[in-house]
Amino acid sequence: MATLKASEWSDITGHMRVNFPDLVRGWFSTLEPRGLEGGVLTVGAGNSSQVRYLAKHCRRPFVEAAQAATGMLVSVCFETDNPEPAPSLSLSFEQEFPELTLNSDYVFENFVTGPCNRLAHAAAIAVSEKPGRAYNPLFLHGDVGLGKTHLLQAVCHTIQTREPQQQASYISCETFTNHFIEAVEKGALNQFRYRYRHVGILVIDDIQFLAERERSQEEFFHTFNTLHQAQRQIIMSADCCPSEIPSLQERLVSRFNSGLVALMDRPCLETRMAIIRKKAKLRCIEVPEDVVKLIASEIKTNIRELEGALVKTDALSQTRDGIINHEIASEALGTTMNNHMVTIPSIIDRVSVHYGVRVSDLQSRKRTKSVVFPRQVCMYLGRELTKHSLGEIGGFFGGRDHSTVLHSSRLIKEARESDPQLNHALEEITTLLIRGQQTRGSL
């Protein structure tokens, strides 16, 4: 490489100081010419920061100075012998996996079983004992607050205890999607895929949030296939069954349905009472049996609301003498304010009048079209307007099981969206039911 004369370099730096004083920095004195070859003058700097500054602000001024000093048509480049190390990517999905964040109360011993969740509970235990071999995938679905997360974490707790070497990942669907977006943005798809496709157990809560996310569905499809072929356990939960998740690709629906799909329904009265007793024991609260029954009778929606009612009752008792009784529980629940609930018998009466069928026919085993449709309307309104479980609703109609109630309510829900006449009829019946209950409550 040709060298630049000392006088020529001195002329270049002098030209810079005279003509571009605002660009000159104190460290310019450490710059050195490294050669002139092929019409390119190479200038050495002390570090990468100096090179970036020179390349961004000083390239054209240096070219001008070099051409004036040498009398030749030359260009200038800058380099350093001390480049900064490439910044390492900080990937959240690599940092969060080593330690699972689990609720210590969410173990099988604290889960209360009943007709509403017995299949899901048994399947979760089987999976925790033989991951990848019992039911793969395992898909739990049901309304919020019915214990899906409890069972998912109970499986993780059990596997961690029995097989601590097993690499497990318990995450929400939102976390999976955010990790995928982050990997795309940072060009780290290989790290993302390696992390998710080499776990021993993948547990994902609220998988319904994959809806409307095409690229995330594509990525999860390949992740699912890789894990399933390797006999790695996959467990998912959602608020509805796979076929009802909106905009979910058919190939994912079929794969989710290829294992065990278990419904978790609202708990019946006896199960709700058992749940309250269990929650009270965990919180070291003494609750009389009449209060247990009162809370269980008033709160029929989900487990979280049962626990909330228990906590509220206990908190109110602490402002008195610390003893929980029926009066305090009634005040905490506000039962005097909640006597306007629509009942299944009132729904049956109102629907029988609207469609001109007998109440006894609606509650019979008859399957004629004139009876089946009004009966389905009753089941739909029972699910929409009351807090009864599917099994309890079915009990009012000749002991039909929860799947019949679920099927009926889905049919009516879909039909009202495309049938304005049916939608109007349902709105009219609902209005009359609510007004009727309010009238009775005010008497």
Secondary structure, 3 states (H helix, E strand, C coil): CECCCHHHHHHHHHHHHHHCCCCCCHHHHHCEEEEEECCEEEEEECCHHHHHHHHHHHHHHHHHHHHHHHCCCCEEEEEECCCCCCCCCCCHHHHCCCCCCCCCCCCHHHCCCCCCCHHHHHHHHHHHHCCCCCCCCEEEECCCCCCHHHHHHHHHHHHHHHCCCCCEEEEEHHHHHHHHHHHHHCCCHHHHHHHHHCCCEEEEECHHHHCCCHHHHHHHHHHHHHHHHCCCEEEEEECCCHHHCCCCCHHHHHHHCCCEEEECCCCCHHHHHHHHHHHHHHCCCCCCHHHHHHHHHHCCCCHHHHHHHHHHHHHHHHCCCCCCCHHHHHHHHCHHHCCCCCCHHHHHHHHHHHHCCCHHHHCCCCCCHHHHHHHHHHHHHHHHHCCCCHHHHHHCCCCCCHHHHHHHHHHHHHHHHHCHHHHHHHHHHHHHHHHHHHHHHHC
